């Protein structure tokens, strides 16, 4: 009986694979973000429950932040909005601290 349980545990452990890591491109597509070529992605996070959420942290020259916002269709002077992207409502928040930019995008 113990041997059977050990075999079942091994089989079930082998079936549980980690989901693939999110790519920045997935996150940008999800949030309708158009990143300038001068940006460099530092970290991408993804989690999903009832809703989906991406967080992308990147470095970007301060003078290119307005280009990011404009190319991503944010209204002038707006750092947080919600919009339809591929038929789903996505809330988008941009936080800037020096040259570090944090993008948080999630469905509701």
N, CA, C and O atoms as a printed pandas DataFrame, in Angstrom:
     atom_number atom_name residue_name chain_id  residue_number  x_coord  y_coord  z_coord
0              1         N          UNK        A               1    0.824   -1.193    0.000
1              2        CA          UNK        A               1    0.000    0.000    0.000
2              3         C          UNK        A               1    0.875    1.266    0.000
3              4         O          UNK        A               1    0.585    2.224   -0.716
4              5         N          UNK        A               2    1.943    1.261    0.806
5              6        CA          UNK        A               2    2.835    2.418    0.846
6              7         C          UNK        A               2    3.511    2.615   -0.499
7              8         O          UNK        A               2    3.712    3.749   -0.936
8              9         N          UNK        A               3    3.861    1.522   -1.156
9             10        CA          UNK        A               3    4.517    1.618   -2.452
10            11         C          UNK        A               3    3.569    2.219   -3.483
11            12         O          UNK        A               3    3.982    3.019   -4.322
12            13         N          UNK        A               4    2.296    1.829   -3.418
13            14        CA          UNK        A               4    1.298    2.361   -4.341
14            15         C          UNK        A               4    1.117    3.868   -4.126
15            16         O          UNK        A               4    1.026    4.631   -5.087
16            17         N          UNK        A               5    1.067    4.283   -2.873
17            18        CA          UNK        A               5    0.949    5.712   -2.566
18            19         C          UNK        A               5    2.171    6.484   -3.057
19            20         O          UNK        A               5    2.042    7.585   -3.593
20            21         N          UNK        A               6    3.340    5.910   -2.874
21            22        CA          UNK        A               6    4.564    6.567   -3.326
22            23         C          UNK        A               6    4.553    6.731   -4.845
23            24         O          UNK        A               6    4.954    7.777   -5.356
24            25         N          UNK        A               7    4.106    5.725   -5.558
25            26        CA          UNK        A               7    4.032    5.792   -7.020
26            27         C          UNK        A               7    3.027    6.855   -7.443
27            28         O          UNK        A               7    3.300    7.626   -8.364
28            29         N          UNK        A               8    1.868    6.910   -6.787
29            30        CA          UNK        A               8    0.859    7.921   -7.113
30            31         C          UNK        A               8    1.386    9.338   -6.874
31            32         O          UNK        A               8    1.158   10.238   -7.682
32            33         N          UNK        A               9    2.081    9.522   -5.772
33            34        CA          UNK        A               9    2.652   10.835   -5.481
34            35         C          UNK        A               9    3.642   11.232   -6.564
35            36         O          UNK        A               9    3.618   12.371   -7.029
36            37         N          UNK        A              10    4.501   10.328   -6.971
37            38        CA          UNK        A              10    5.470   10.614   -8.028
38            39         C          UNK        A              10    4.779   10.937   -9.349
39            40         O          UNK        A              10    5.184   11.863  -10.051
40            41         N          UNK        A              11    3.744   10.182   -9.688
41            42        CA          UNK        A              11    3.025   10.434  -10.936
42            43         C          UNK        A              11    2.329   11.790  -10.912
43            44         O          UNK        A              11    2.386   12.541  -11.886
44            45         N          UNK        A              12    1.675   12.098   -9.799
45            46        CA          UNK        A              12    0.968   13.376   -9.696
46            47         C          UNK        A              12    1.929   14.551   -9.664
47            48         O          UNK        A              12    1.616   15.619  -10.190
48            49         N          UNK        A              13    3.077   14.374   -9.063
49            50        CA          UNK        A              13    4.076   15.438   -9.028
50            51         C          UNK        A              13    4.586   15.712  -10.440
51            52         O          UNK        A              13    4.815   16.868  -10.799
52            53         N          UNK        A              14    4.760   14.691  -11.226
53            54        CA          UNK        A              14    5.226   14.859  -12.598
54            55         C          UNK        A              14    4.203   15.560  -13.480
55            56         O          UNK        A              14    4.575   16.181  -14.476
56            57         N          UNK        A              15    2.928   15.475  -13.136
57            58        CA          UNK        A              15    1.885   16.115  -13.929
58            59         C          UNK        A              15    1.788   17.605  -13.654
59            60         O          UNK        A              15    1.272   18.356  -14.482
60            61         N          UNK        A              16    2.271   18.033  -12.519
61            62        CA          UNK        A              16    2.169   19.443  -12.160
62            63         C          UNK        A              16    3.367   20.186  -12.724
63            64         O          UNK        A              16    4.472   20.094  -12.189
64            65         N          UNK        A              17    3.148   20.917  -13.799
65            66        CA          UNK        A              17    4.233   21.702  -14.373
66            67         C          UNK        A              17    3.949   23.175  -14.138
67            68         O          UNK        A              17    2.797   23.607  -14.115
68            69         N          UNK        A              18    4.995   23.918  -13.969
69            70        CA          UNK        A              18    4.846   25.355  -13.746
70            71         C          UNK        A              18    4.388   26.018  -15.036
71            72         O          UNK        A              18    4.826   25.636  -16.121
72            73         N          UNK        A              19    3.504   27.015  -14.923
73            74        CA          UNK        A              19    3.082   27.718  -16.128
74            75         C          UNK        A              19    4.269   28.475  -16.723
75            76         O          UNK        A              19    5.194   28.850  -16.003
76            77         N          UNK        A              20    4.241   28.698  -18.026
77            78        CA          UNK        A              20    5.359   29.416  -18.633
78            79         C          UNK        A              20    5.453   30.834  -18.081
79            80         O          UNK        A              20    4.445   31.452  -17.739
80            81         N          UNK        A              21    6.671   31.330  -18.001
81            82        CA          UNK        A              21    6.883   32.691  -17.515
82            83         C          UNK        A              21    6.261   33.675  -18.493
83            84         O          UNK        A              21    6.305   33.469  -19.706
84            85         N          UNK        A              22    5.682   34.744  -17.962
85            86        CA          UNK        A              22    5.085   35.738  -18.860
86            87         C          UNK        A              22    6.176   36.489  -19.616
87            88         O          UNK        A              22    7.266   36.718  -19.091
88            89         N          UNK        A              23    5.877   36.859  -20.822
89            90        CA          UNK        A              23    6.823   37.661  -21.580
90            91         C          UNK        A              23    6.356   39.114  -21.551
91            92         O          UNK        A              23    5.160   39.376  -21.421
92            93         N          UNK        A              24    7.275   40.047  -21.670
93            94        CA          UNK        A              24    6.870   41.449  -21.746
94            95         C          UNK        A              24    5.931   41.695  -22.933
95            96         O          UNK        A              24    5.013   42.509  -22.836
96            97         N          UNK        A              25    6.155   41.004  -24.036
97            98        CA          UNK        A              25    5.303   41.168  -25.207
98            99         C          UNK        A              25    3.873   40.759  -24.898
99           100         O          UNK        A              25    2.933   41.417  -25.344
100          101         N          UNK        A              26    3.688   39.665  -24.129
101          102        CA          UNK        A              26    2.345   39.246  -23.706
102          103         C          UNK        A              26    1.681   40.362  -22.904
103          104         O          UNK        A              26    0.516   40.695  -23.124
104          105         N          UNK        A              27    2.434   40.927  -21.978
105          106        CA          UNK        A              27    1.895   41.989  -21.120
106          107         C          UNK        A              27    1.552   43.226  -21.935
107          108         O          UNK        A              27    0.489   43.816  -21.741
108          109         N          UNK        A              28    2.430   43.628  -22.841
109          110        CA          UNK        A              28    2.172   44.815  -23.653
110          111         C          UNK        A              28    0.943   44.615  -24.539
111          112         O          UNK        A              28    0.122   45.521  -24.686
112          113         N          UNK        A              29    0.822   43.433  -25.123
113          114        CA          UNK        A              29   -0.342   43.122  -25.953
114          115         C          UNK        A              29   -1.616   43.153  -25.111
115          116         O          UNK        A              29   -2.632   43.709  -25.529
116          117         N          UNK        A              30   -1.554   42.554  -23.924
117          118        CA          UNK        A              30   -2.694   42.501  -23.004
118          119         C          UNK        A              30   -3.180   43.905  -22.652
119          120         O          UNK        A              30   -4.386   44.149  -22.601
120          121         N          UNK        A              31   -2.248   44.829  -22.409
121          122        CA          UNK        A              31   -2.609   46.173  -21.970
122          123         C          UNK        A              31   -2.634   47.223  -23.056
123          124         O          UNK        A              31   -2.880   48.394  -22.767
124          125         N          UNK        A              32   -2.387   46.840  -24.302
125          126        CA          UNK        A              32   -2.365   47.820  -25.378
126          127         C          UNK        A              32   -1.243   48.831  -25.210
127          128         O          UNK        A              32   -1.415   50.017  -25.491
128          129         N          UNK        A              33   -0.092   48.352  -24.750
129          130        CA          UNK        A              33    1.057   49.219  -24.481
130          131         C          UNK        A              33    2.020   49.171  -25.663
131          132         O          UNK        A              33    2.322   48.101  -26.191
132          133         N          UNK        A              34    2.491   50.330  -26.063
133          134        CA          UNK        A              34    3.488   50.436  -27.124
134          135         C          UNK        A              34    4.746   51.043  -26.504
135          136         O          UNK        A              34    4.787   52.236  -26.204
136          137         N          UNK        A              35    5.758   50.219  -26.318
137          138        CA          UNK        A              35    6.953   50.673  -25.618
138          139         C          UNK        A              35    7.983   51.244  -26.586
139          140         O          UNK        A              35    8.255   50.653  -27.630
140          141         N          UNK        A              36    8.555   52.399  -26.235
141          142        CA          UNK        A              36    9.629   52.956  -27.067
142          143         C          UNK        A              36   10.847   52.034  -27.086
143          144         O          UNK        A              36   11.074   51.271  -26.147
144          145         N          UNK        A              37   11.615   52.113  -28.148
145          146        CA          UNK        A              37   12.812   51.273  -28.291
146          147         C          UNK        A              37   13.840   51.543  -27.196
147          148         O          UNK        A              37   14.688   50.694  -26.922
148          149         N          UNK        A              38   13.773   52.716  -26.567
149          150        CA          UNK        A              38   14.742   53.072  -25.527
150          151         C          UNK        A              38   14.475   52.374  -24.195
151          152         O          UNK        A              38   15.302   52.451  -23.286
152          153         N          UNK        A              39   13.334   51.694  -24.065
153          154        CA          UNK        A              39   12.991   51.022  -22.810
154          155         C          UNK        A              39   13.677   49.679  -22.671
155          156         O          UNK        A              39   13.964   49.001  -23.657
156          157         N          UNK        A              40   13.933   49.306  -21.427
157          158        CA          UNK        A              40   14.535   48.001  -21.132
158          159         C          UNK        A              40   13.732   47.362  -20.003
159          160         O          UNK        A              40   13.620   47.934  -18.919
160          161         N          UNK        A              41   13.176   46.183  -20.252
161          162        CA          UNK        A              41   12.353   45.489  -19.267
162          163         C          UNK        A              41   13.243   44.872  -18.199
163          164         O          UNK        A              41   14.215   44.182  -18.504
164          165         N          UNK        A              42   12.896   45.130  -16.937
165          166        CA          UNK        A              42   13.626   44.568  -15.810
166          167         C          UNK        A              42   12.918   43.344  -15.230
167          168         O          UNK        A              42   13.563   42.396  -14.783
168          169         N          UNK        A              43   11.591   43.377  -15.245
169          170        CA          UNK        A              43   10.823   42.310  -14.601
170          171         C          UNK        A              43    9.422   42.265  -15.189
171          172         O          UNK        A              43    8.839   43.302  -15.505
172          173         N          UNK        A              44    8.880   41.052  -15.334
173          174        CA          UNK        A              44    7.500   40.860  -15.763
174          175         C          UNK        A              44    6.850   39.867  -14.817
175          176         O          UNK        A              44    7.400   38.799  -14.550
176          177         N          UNK        A              45    5.682   40.223  -14.314
177          178        CA          UNK        A              45    4.932   39.336  -13.413
178          179         C          UNK        A              45    3.544   39.108  -14.003
179          180         O          UNK        A              45    3.006   39.960  -14.710
180          181         N          UNK        A              46    2.980   37.951  -13.703
181          182        CA          UNK        A              46    1.624   37.634  -14.156
182          183         C          UNK        A              46    0.949   36.818  -13.078
183          184         O          UNK        A              46    1.540   35.891  -12.525
184          185         N          UNK        A              47   -0.280   37.163  -12.783
185          186        CA          UNK        A              47   -1.074   36.298  -11.911
186          187         C          UNK        A              47   -2.507   36.305  -12.407
187          188         O          UNK        A              47   -2.970   37.240  -13.059
188          189         N          UNK        A              48   -3.180   35.227  -12.071
189          190        CA          UNK        A              48   -4.538   35.056  -12.573
190          191         C          UNK        A              48   -5.381   34.367  -11.529
191          192         O          UNK        A              48   -4.984   33.360  -10.944
192          193         N          UNK        A              49   -6.526   34.917  -11.313
193          194        CA          UNK        A              49   -7.554   34.321  -10.479
194          195         C          UNK        A              49   -8.831   34.483  -11.271
195          196         O          UNK        A              49   -8.961   33.945  -12.371
196          197         N          UNK        A              50   -9.766   35.216  -10.720
197          198        CA          UNK        A              50  -10.953   35.572  -11.490
198          199         C          UNK        A              50  -10.554   36.538  -12.599
199          200         O          UNK        A              50  -11.073   36.470  -13.713
200          201         N          UNK        A              51   -9.631   37.432  -12.283
201          202        CA          UNK        A              51   -9.119   38.413  -13.244
202          203         C          UNK        A              51   -7.670   38.080  -13.590
203          204         O          UNK        A              51   -7.040   37.246  -12.939
204          205         N          UNK        A              52   -7.157   38.735  -14.611
205          206        CA          UNK        A              52   -5.753   38.589  -14.998
206          207         C          UNK        A              52   -5.025   39.884  -14.685
207          208         O          UNK        A              52   -5.594   40.970  -14.789
208          209         N          UNK        A              53   -3.757   39.758  -14.299
209          210        CA          UNK        A              53   -2.971   40.956  -13.983
210          211         C          UNK        A              53   -1.525   40.764  -14.426
211          212         O          UNK        A              53   -0.903   39.739  -14.149
212          213         N          UNK        A              54   -1.012   41.767  -15.114
213          214        CA          UNK        A              54    0.395   41.831  -15.484
214          215         C          UNK        A              54    1.015   43.043  -14.812
215          216         O          UNK        A              54    0.381   44.090  -14.683
216          217         N          UNK        A              55    2.253   42.889  -14.389
217          218        CA          UNK        A              55    3.065   44.005  -13.903
218          219         C          UNK        A              55    4.386   43.935  -14.657
219          220         O          UNK        A              55    5.045   42.895  -14.690
220          221         N          UNK        A              56    4.762   45.060  -15.263
221          222        CA          UNK        A              56    6.037   45.135  -15.968
222          223         C          UNK        A              56    6.816   46.304  -15.378
223          224         O          UNK        A              56    6.310   47.423  -15.293
224          225         N          UNK        A              57    8.046   46.032  -14.975
225          226        CA          UNK        A              57    8.936   47.083  -14.469
226          227         C          UNK        A              57   10.025   47.257  -15.511
227          228         O          UNK        A              57   10.639   46.288  -15.958
228          229         N          UNK        A              58   10.257   48.516  -15.895
229          230        CA          UNK        A              58   11.247   48.782  -16.921
230          231         C          UNK        A              58   11.995   50.064  -16.630
231          232         O          UNK        A              58   11.567   50.881  -15.815
232          233         N          UNK        A              59   13.109   50.228  -17.300
233          234        CA          UNK        A              59   13.826   51.500  -17.249
234          235         C          UNK        A              59   13.567   52.201  -18.566
235          236         O          UNK        A              59   13.523   51.583  -19.630
236          237         N          UNK        A              60   13.398   53.506  -18.463
237          238        CA          UNK        A              60   13.067   54.310  -19.621
238          239         C          UNK        A              60   13.548   55.722  -19.358
239          240         O          UNK        A              60   13.274   56.265  -18.288
240          241         N          UNK        A              61   14.256   56.335  -20.294
241          242        CA          UNK        A              61   14.654   57.726  -20.080
242          243         C          UNK        A              61   13.427   58.590  -19.784
243          244         O          UNK        A              61   12.376   58.420  -20.402
244          245         N          UNK        A              62   13.568   59.503  -18.848
245          246        CA          UNK        A              62   12.448   60.339  -18.413
246          247         C          UNK        A              62   11.779   61.024  -19.600
247          248         O          UNK        A              62   10.554   61.142  -19.636
248          249         N          UNK        A              63   12.565   61.474  -20.564
249          250        CA          UNK        A              63   11.993   62.186  -21.706
250          251         C          UNK        A              63   11.165   61.286  -22.620
251          252         O          UNK        A              63   10.416   61.787  -23.459
252          253         N          UNK        A              64   11.289   59.951  -22.469
253          254        CA          UNK        A              64   10.515   59.028  -23.297
254          255         C          UNK        A              64    9.216   58.558  -22.652
255          256         O          UNK        A              64    8.420   57.882  -23.303
256          257         N          UNK        A              65    8.988   58.901  -21.393
257          258        CA          UNK        A              65    7.735   58.510  -20.735
258          259         C          UNK        A              65    6.534   59.088  -21.478
259          260         O          UNK        A              65    5.577   58.351  -21.719
260          261         N          UNK        A              66    6.533   60.374  -21.856
261          262        CA          UNK        A              66    5.390   60.877  -22.623
262          263         C          UNK        A              66    5.175   60.130  -23.941
263          264         O          UNK        A              66    4.037   59.968  -24.382
264          265         N          UNK        A              67    6.259   59.676  -24.570
265          266        CA          UNK        A              67    6.142   58.901  -25.815
266          267         C          UNK        A              67    5.430   57.577  -25.544
267          268         O          UNK        A              67    4.578   57.156  -26.327
268          269         N          UNK        A              68    5.777   56.921  -24.434
269          270        CA          UNK        A              68    5.128   55.673  -24.041
270          271         C          UNK        A              68    3.641   55.892  -23.849
271          272         O          UNK        A              68    2.824   55.129  -24.363
272          273         N          UNK        A              69    3.288   56.938  -23.105
273          274        CA          UNK        A              69    1.879   57.214  -22.814
274          275         C          UNK        A              69    1.105   57.551  -24.087
275          276         O          UNK        A              69    0.001   57.048  -24.298
276          277         N          UNK        A              70    1.682   58.397  -24.929
277          278        CA          UNK        A              70    1.001   58.792  -26.162
278          279         C          UNK        A              70    0.834   57.602  -27.107
279          280         O          UNK        A              70   -0.248   57.390  -27.655
280          281         N          UNK        A              71    1.897   56.830  -27.299
281          282        CA          UNK        A              71    1.831   55.677  -28.199
282          283         C          UNK        A              71    0.878   54.602  -27.684
283          284         O          UNK        A              71    0.362   53.804  -28.466
284          285         N          UNK        A              72    0.640   54.578  -26.368
285          286        CA          UNK        A              72   -0.256   53.595  -25.760
286          287         C          UNK        A              72   -1.666   54.146  -25.587
287          288         O          UNK        A              72   -2.508   53.527  -24.936
288          289         N          UNK        A              73   -1.919   55.325  -26.178
289          290        CA          UNK        A              73   -3.248   55.947  -26.200
290          291         C          UNK        A              73   -3.791   56.376  -24.843
291          292         O          UNK        A              73   -4.998   56.322  -24.608
292          293         N          UNK        A              74   -2.892   56.807  -23.944
293          294        CA          UNK        A              74   -3.345   57.450  -22.719
294          295         C          UNK        A              74   -3.712   58.886  -23.084
295          296         O          UNK        A              74   -3.087   59.477  -23.965
296          297         N          UNK        A              75   -4.710   59.449  -22.423
297          298        CA          UNK        A              75   -5.056   60.855  -22.633
298          299         C          UNK        A              75   -3.902   61.715  -22.109
299          300         O          UNK        A              75   -3.198   61.290  -21.194
300          301         N          UNK        A              76   -3.691   62.905  -22.661
301          302        CA          UNK        A              76   -2.599   63.766  -22.195
302          303         C          UNK        A              76   -2.652   64.005  -20.691
303          304         O          UNK        A              76   -3.690   64.374  -20.143
304          305         N          UNK        A              77   -1.517   63.789  -20.034
305          306        CA          UNK        A              77   -1.413   64.012  -18.592
306          307         C          UNK        A              77   -2.002   62.911  -17.723
307          308         O          UNK        A              77   -1.978   63.021  -16.497
308          309         N          UNK        A              78   -2.525   61.860  -18.323
309          310        CA          UNK        A              78   -3.173   60.781  -17.571
310          311         C          UNK        A              78   -2.202   59.613  -17.403
311          312         O          UNK        A              78   -1.558   59.187  -18.362
312          313         N          UNK        A              79   -2.103   59.099  -16.167
313          314        CA          UNK        A              79   -1.220   57.965  -15.880
314          315         C          UNK        A              79   -2.009   56.709  -15.489
315          316         O          UNK        A              79   -1.426   55.664  -15.200
316          317         N          UNK        A              80   -3.334   56.826  -15.483
317          318        CA          UNK        A              80   -4.187   55.691  -15.128
318          319         C          UNK        A              80   -5.461   55.792  -15.946
319          320         O          UNK        A              80   -6.091   56.848  -16.004
320          321         N          UNK        A              81   -5.837   54.681  -16.582
321          322        CA          UNK        A              81   -7.084   54.675  -17.327
322          323         C          UNK        A              81   -7.621   53.258  -17.415
323          324         O          UNK        A              81   -7.009   52.317  -16.911
324          325         N          UNK        A              82   -8.751   53.120  -18.050
325          326        CA          UNK        A              82   -9.240   51.800  -18.405
326          327         C          UNK        A              82   -9.758   51.903  -19.830
327          328         O          UNK        A              82  -10.349   52.906  -20.229
328          329         N          UNK        A              83   -9.525   50.853  -20.572
329          330        CA          UNK        A              83   -9.917   50.876  -21.981
330          331         C          UNK        A              83  -10.188   49.466  -22.464
331          332         O          UNK        A              83   -9.790   48.487  -21.833
332          333         N          UNK        A              84  -10.869   49.380  -23.590
333          334        CA          UNK        A              84  -11.108   48.087  -24.209
334          335         C          UNK        A              84   -9.892   47.702  -25.031
335          336         O          UNK        A              84   -9.449   48.454  -25.899
336          337         N          UNK        A              85   -9.360   46.526  -24.750
337          338        CA          UNK        A              85   -8.241   45.978  -25.502
338          339         C          UNK        A              85   -8.649   44.566  -25.906
339          340         O          UNK        A              85   -8.854   43.702  -25.054
340          341         N          UNK        A              86   -8.764   44.342  -27.197
341          342        CA          UNK        A              86   -9.181   43.029  -27.713
342          343         C          UNK        A              86  -10.469   42.537  -27.054
343          344         O          UNK        A              86  -10.584   41.360  -26.714
344          345         N          UNK        A              87  -11.435   43.437  -26.875
345          346        CA          UNK        A              87  -12.746   43.066  -26.356
346          347         C          UNK        A              87  -12.854   42.918  -24.855
347          348         O          UNK        A              87  -13.911   42.522  -24.364
348          349         N          UNK        A              88  -11.814   43.219  -24.107
349          350        CA          UNK        A              88  -11.897   43.122  -22.639
350          351         C          UNK        A              88  -11.497   44.463  -22.035
351          352         O          UNK        A              88  -10.642   45.167  -22.573
352          353         N          UNK        A              89  -12.118   44.807  -20.919
353          354        CA          UNK        A              89  -11.806   46.061  -20.236
354          355         C          UNK        A              89  -10.554   45.851  -19.397
355          356         O          UNK        A              89  -10.508   44.973  -18.536
356          357         N          UNK        A              90   -9.535   46.671  -19.660
357          358        CA          UNK        A              90   -8.256   46.569  -18.958
358          359         C          UNK        A              90   -7.970   47.888  -18.249
359          360         O          UNK        A              90   -7.979   48.952  -18.867
360          361         N          UNK        A              91   -7.717   47.805  -16.944
361          362        CA          UNK        A              91   -7.296   48.961  -16.158
362          363         C          UNK        A              91   -5.782   49.033  -16.282
363          364         O          UNK        A              91   -5.089   48.031  -16.107
364          365         N          UNK        A              92   -5.270   50.224  -16.584
365          366        CA          UNK        A              92   -3.834   50.407  -16.789
366          367         C          UNK        A              92   -3.344   51.530  -15.884
367          368         O          UNK        A              92   -3.901   52.628  -15.879
368          369         N          UNK        A              93   -2.297   51.242  -15.121
369          370        CA          UNK        A              93   -1.705   52.235  -14.219
370          371         C          UNK        A              93   -0.214   52.338  -14.510
371          372         O          UNK        A              93    0.475   51.328  -14.656
372          373         N          UNK        A              94    0.272   53.568  -14.592
373          374        CA          UNK        A              94    1.691   53.810  -14.834
374          375         C          UNK        A              94    2.236   54.602  -13.654
375          376         O          UNK        A              94    1.688   55.642  -13.288
376          377         N          UNK        A              95    3.318   54.106  -13.061
377          378        CA          UNK        A              95    3.997   54.795  -11.967
378          379         C          UNK        A              95    5.434   55.038  -12.402
379          380         O          UNK        A              95    6.114   54.126  -12.873
380          381         N          UNK        A              96    5.890   56.276  -12.242
381          382        CA          UNK        A              96    7.246   56.632  -12.660
382          383         C          UNK        A              96    8.026   57.122  -11.450
383          384         O          UNK        A              96    7.568   57.995  -10.712
384          385         N          UNK        A              97    9.205   56.552  -11.256
385          386        CA          UNK        A              97   10.116   56.961  -10.187
386          387         C          UNK        A              97   11.502   57.082  -10.802
387          388         O          UNK        A              97   12.216   56.088  -10.938
388          389         N          UNK        A              98   11.878   58.292  -11.170
389          390        CA          UNK        A              98   13.151   58.490  -11.872
390          391         C          UNK        A              98   13.068   57.862  -13.243
391          392         O          UNK        A              98   12.200   58.221  -14.039
392          393         N          UNK        A              99   13.962   56.926  -13.532
393          394        CA          UNK        A              99   13.935   56.241  -14.826
394          395         C          UNK        A              99   13.254   54.872  -14.739
395          396         O          UNK        A              99   13.223   54.128  -15.719
396          397         N          UNK        A             100   12.709   54.541  -13.561
397          398        CA          UNK        A             100   12.001   53.277  -13.389
398          399         C          UNK        A             100   10.512   53.497  -13.615
399          400         O          UNK        A             100    9.900   54.363  -12.989
400          401         N          UNK        A             101    9.945   52.717  -14.501
401          402        CA          UNK        A             101    8.531   52.811  -14.836
402          403         C          UNK        A             101    7.880   51.481  -14.481
403          404         O          UNK        A             101    8.381   50.416  -14.839
404          405         N          UNK        A             102    6.762   51.556  -13.775
405          406        CA          UNK        A             102    6.007   50.355  -13.399
406          407         C          UNK        A             102    4.652   50.418  -14.088
407          408         O          UNK        A             102    3.894   51.369  -13.896
408          409         N          UNK        A             103    4.351   49.409  -14.887
409          410        CA          UNK        A             103    3.070   49.297  -15.559
410          411         C          UNK        A             103    2.275   48.182  -14.898
411          412         O          UNK        A             103    2.743   47.046  -14.808
412          413         N          UNK        A             104    1.080   48.505  -14.440
413          414        CA          UNK        A             104    0.191   47.474  -13.895
414          415         C          UNK        A             104   -1.055   47.464  -14.745
415          416         O          UNK        A             104   -1.684   48.503  -14.944
416          417         N          UNK        A             105   -1.421   46.293  -15.250
417          418        CA          UNK        A             105   -2.558   46.148  -16.125
418          419         C          UNK        A             105   -3.386   44.957  -15.671
419          420         O          UNK        A             105   -2.859   43.861  -15.482
420          421         N          UNK        A             106   -4.692   45.177  -15.497
421          422        CA          UNK        A             106   -5.528   44.073  -15.023
422          423         C          UNK        A             106   -6.949   44.216  -15.545
423          424         O          UNK        A             106   -7.414   45.313  -15.856
424          425         N          UNK        A             107   -7.623   43.080  -15.633
425          426        CA          UNK        A             107   -9.026   43.073  -16.031
426          427         C          UNK        A             107   -9.884   43.166  -14.781
427          428         O          UNK        A             107   -9.444   42.859  -13.673
428          429         N          UNK        A             108  -11.105   43.593  -14.988
429          430        CA          UNK        A             108  -12.037   43.673  -13.846
430          431         C          UNK        A             108  -13.305   42.933  -14.153
431          432         O          UNK        A             108  -14.209   42.886  -13.319
